[in-house]
Each structure stands twice: as structure tokens, then as C-alpha cells.
Amino acid sequence: MTTQTVSTERQEIIQIIDTLSDDAIDKLASYAAFLRHEAWLDEQEEAEDIADIEARKNEPTIPESVIIAEYEAKYGPLD
């Protein structure tokens, strides 16, 4: 996206906002705050996931085939 395109889009958004009622602007601001908070939460969860993966990267793992074989021996074949 070019700088010109961004500038034009911002101007269009500003023009749209200028036509909104105060109540609609309050709702828009509240929703924008909600979206920012959701983005922040996503970033936090991603950072936690990365930290968990990093902390466990040297732990031994069990091959999927072993897990499936043990499950099927106990509960029967997977469908």
C-alpha cells in the first residue's frame, strides 16, 4: 500500500467519522479500544506460547505412532 493510498483512506475515514453522531463515535471508540485490547491479548498469548515451547524444546517426545498404538490397544482402532 502506498503512502498516497493510506493518506486517501485516512481522509475517507475522517470524512465518514465526521458524519457520525456523538453516540456513534463513542461506540466506535469503544470498539477500537476493544480491538486494541484483543490484539494485545493475542500478542501476550503468542509470547507465552513461544516461552513454553522454548522451555520444553529439549524435553523428550513420544512418537505419534506409539501414542496411537497404545490408544488402539486400550480402546480399539481409530476410525
HELIX and SHEET records of a PDB file:
HELIX    1   1 THR A    3  ASP A   18  1                                  16    
HELIX    2   2 ASP A   22  ARG A   56  1                                  35    
HELIX    3   3 GLU A   64  TYR A   75  1                                  12    
END                                                                             
